[in-house]
């Protein structure tokens, strides 16, 4: 199934967090927090300003981004757990 977000929304796939700490301690699944880093899968065409002009998004598919802990709506598309959020929920792009 193809999915194209509308307006200034983006589709993000969470990146898996580390299984171990730097000291070698294995973290059980119950103690892990959801990662706040992800990869952009798809982007919408952009939002419209007051005059009706289309304003393009600053992110593109393939960018690695950081977002807030409670950002976005979790959805399942083609068996993948994804997030749909507005571009304003993204804090920045990881270089």
Phi and psi in degrees as GROMACS dihedral restraints (atoms count N, CA, C in turn):
[ dihedral_restraints ]
;  ai    aj    ak    al  type     phi  dphi    fc
    3     4     5     6     1   -89.3    20    10
    4     5     6     7     1   138.0    20    10
    6     7     8     9     1  -130.6    20    10
    7     8     9    10     1   126.9    20    10
    9    10    11    12     1  -122.3    20    10
   10    11    12    13     1   115.6    20    10
   12    13    14    15     1   -69.3    20    10
   13    14    15    16     1   153.8    20    10
   15    16    17    18     1   -97.8    20    10
   16    17    18    19     1   154.7    20    10
   18    19    20    21     1    53.4    20    10
   19    20    21    22     1  -124.7    20    10
   21    22    23    24     1  -101.2    20    10
   22    23    24    25     1    30.5    20    10
   24    25    26    27     1   -94.7    20    10
   25    26    27    28     1   152.8    20    10
   27    28    29    30     1  -131.2    20    10
   28    29    30    31     1   154.6    20    10
   30    31    32    33     1  -107.8    20    10
   31    32    33    34     1   127.0    20    10
   33    34    35    36     1  -123.8    20    10
   34    35    36    37     1   136.8    20    10
   36    37    38    39     1  -103.3    20    10
   37    38    39    40     1   122.1    20    10
   39    40    41    42     1   -63.2    20    10
   40    41    42    43     1   141.3    20    10
   42    43    44    45     1   -89.4    20    10
   43    44    45    46     1   139.2    20    10
   45    46    47    48     1   -67.1    20    10
   46    47    48    49     1   140.7    20    10
   48    49    50    51     1   -82.8    20    10
   49    50    51    52     1   165.5    20    10
   51    52    53    54     1   -66.9    20    10
   52    53    54    55     1   144.6    20    10
   54    55    56    57     1   -81.8    20    10
   55    56    57    58     1   -23.9    20    10
   57    58    59    60     1  -125.3    20    10
   58    59    60    61     1   155.1    20    10
   60    61    62    63     1   -82.5    20    10
   61    62    63    64     1   172.8    20    10
   63    64    65    66     1   -63.2    20    10
   64    65    66    67     1   -26.9    20    10
   66    67    68    69     1   -82.1    20    10
   67    68    69    70     1    -3.9    20    10
   69    70    71    72     1    96.9    20    10
   70    71    72    73     1     5.2    20    10
   72    73    74    75     1   -79.0    20    10
   73    74    75    76     1   128.6    20    10
   75    76    77    78     1   -81.3    20    10
   76    77    78    79     1   130.6    20    10
   78    79    80    81     1   -95.4    20    10
   79    80    81    82     1   122.7    20    10
   81    82    83    84     1   -70.9    20    10
   82    83    84    85     1   156.4    20    10
   84    85    86    87     1   -57.3    20    10
   85    86    87    88     1   -35.1    20    10
   87    88    89    90     1   -69.8    20    10
   88    89    90    91     1   -20.9    20    10
   90    91    92    93     1   -98.4    20    10
   91    92    93    94     1    -7.6    20    10
   93    94    95    96     1   -75.6    20    10
   94    95    96    97     1   143.8    20    10
   96    97    98    99     1   -95.1    20    10
   97    98    99   100     1   155.9    20    10
   99   100   101   102     1   -67.3    20    10
  100   101   102   103     1   136.0    20    10
  102   103   104   105     1   -65.5    20    10
  103   104   105   106     1   147.5    20    10
  105   106   107   108     1  -107.5    20    10
  106   107   108   109     1    21.0    20    10
  108   109   110   111     1  -124.1    20    10
  109   110   111   112     1   142.4    20    10
  111   112   113   114     1  -154.6    20    10
  112   113   114   115     1   177.0    20    10
  114   115   116   117     1  -117.0    20    10
  115   116   117   118     1   133.4    20    10
  117   118   119   120     1   -70.9    20    10
  118   119   120   121     1   126.4    20    10
  120   121   122   123     1   -97.3    20    10
  121   122   123   124     1   -41.8    20    10
  123   124   125   126     1  -152.0    20    10
  124   125   126   127     1   151.3    20    10
  126   127   128   129     1  -129.3    20    10
  127   128   129   130     1   151.3    20    10
  129   130   131   132     1   -80.3    20    10
  130   131   132   133     1   174.5    20    10
  132   133   134   135     1   -71.6    20    10
  133   134   135   136     1   -22.4    20    10
  135   136   137   138     1   127.9    20    10
  136   137   138   139     1   170.0    20    10
  138   139   140   141     1   -95.8    20    10
  139   140   141   142     1   163.4    20    10
  141   142   143   144     1  -106.0    20    10
  142   143   144   145     1   139.6    20    10
  144   145   146   147     1   -85.4    20    10
  145   146   147   148     1  -172.9    20    10
  147   148   149   150     1   -62.3    20    10
  148   149   150   151     1   -30.8    20    10
  150   151   152   153     1   -86.7    20    10
  151   152   153   154     1    -1.5    20    10
  153   154   155   156     1    91.7    20    10
  154   155   156   157     1     2.1    20    10
  156   157   158   159     1   -76.9    20    10
  157   158   159   160     1   137.5    20    10
  159   160   161   162     1   -75.4    20    10
  160   161   162   163     1   126.2    20    10
  162   163   164   165     1  -107.4    20    10
  163   164   165   166     1   114.0    20    10
  165   166   167   168     1   -68.4    20    10
  166   167   168   169     1   156.4    20    10
  168   169   170   171     1   -80.8    20    10
  169   170   171   172     1   155.6    20    10
  171   172   173   174     1   -84.9    20    10
  172   173   174   175     1   -15.8    20    10
  174   175   176   177     1  -105.6    20    10
  175   176   177   178     1   159.3    20    10
  177   178   179   180     1  -137.7    20    10
  178   179   180   181     1   165.6    20    10
  180   181   182   183     1   -59.2    20    10
  181   182   183   184     1   136.0    20    10
  183   184   185   186     1    99.6    20    10
  184   185   186   187     1   -16.3    20    10
  186   187   188   189     1   -68.6    20    10
  187   188   189   190     1   141.9    20    10
  189   190   191   192     1   -94.2    20    10
  190   191   192   193     1   127.9    20    10
  192   193   194   195     1  -130.2    20    10
  193   194   195   196     1   159.2    20    10
  195   196   197   198     1  -109.1    20    10
  196   197   198   199     1   140.1    20    10
  198   199   200   201     1  -140.3    20    10
  199   200   201   202     1   167.7    20    10
  201   202   203   204     1   -68.4    20    10
  202   203   204   205     1   156.3    20    10
  204   205   206   207     1   -58.2    20    10
  205   206   207   208     1   -38.5    20    10
  207   208   209   210     1  -107.8    20    10
  208   209   210   211     1    19.9    20    10
  210   211   212   213     1   -77.3    20    10
  211   212   213   214     1   147.6    20    10
  213   214   215   216     1    81.3    20    10
  214   215   216   217     1   172.2    20    10
  216   217   218   219     1  -117.1    20    10
  217   218   219   220     1   126.5    20    10
  219   220   221   222     1   -79.2    20    10
  220   221   222   223     1   130.9    20    10
  222   223   224   225     1  -135.7    20    10
  223   224   225   226     1   162.0    20    10
  225   226   227   228     1  -120.3    20    10
  226   227   228   229     1   117.4    20    10
  228   229   230   231     1  -125.6    20    10
  229   230   231   232     1   124.0    20    10
  231   232   233   234     1    52.3    20    10
  232   233   234   235     1    37.9    20    10
  234   235   236   237     1    79.8    20    10
  235   236   237   238     1     2.0    20    10
  237   238   239   240     1  -102.3    20    10
  238   239   240   241     1   137.4    20    10
  240   241   242   243     1   -84.0    20    10
  241   242   243   244     1   117.7    20    10
  243   244   245   246     1  -128.0    20    10
  244   245   246   247     1   166.5    20    10
  246   247   248   249     1  -119.2    20    10
  247   248   249   250     1   139.2    20    10
  249   250   251   252     1  -113.9    20    10
  250   251   252   253     1   124.8    20    10
  252   253   254   255     1  -145.5    20    10
  253   254   255   256     1   163.7    20    10
  255   256   257   258     1   -79.0    20    10
  256   257   258   259     1   154.3    20    10
  258   259   260   261     1   -60.4    20    10
  259   260   261   262     1   -30.9    20    10
  261   262   263   264     1   -67.4    20    10
  262   263   264   265     1   -18.0    20    10
  264   265   266   267     1   -78.0    20    10
  265   266   267   268     1   -13.4    20    10
  267   268   269   270     1   -84.3    20    10
  268   269   270   271     1   131.1    20    10
  270   271   272   273     1   -84.8    20    10
  271   272   273   274     1   -32.0    20    10
  273   274   275   276     1   176.6    20    10
  274   275   276   277     1   170.0    20    10
  276   277   278   279     1  -100.8    20    10
  277   278   279   280     1   133.0    20    10
  279   280   281   282     1   -86.8    20    10
  280   281   282   283     1   122.8    20    10
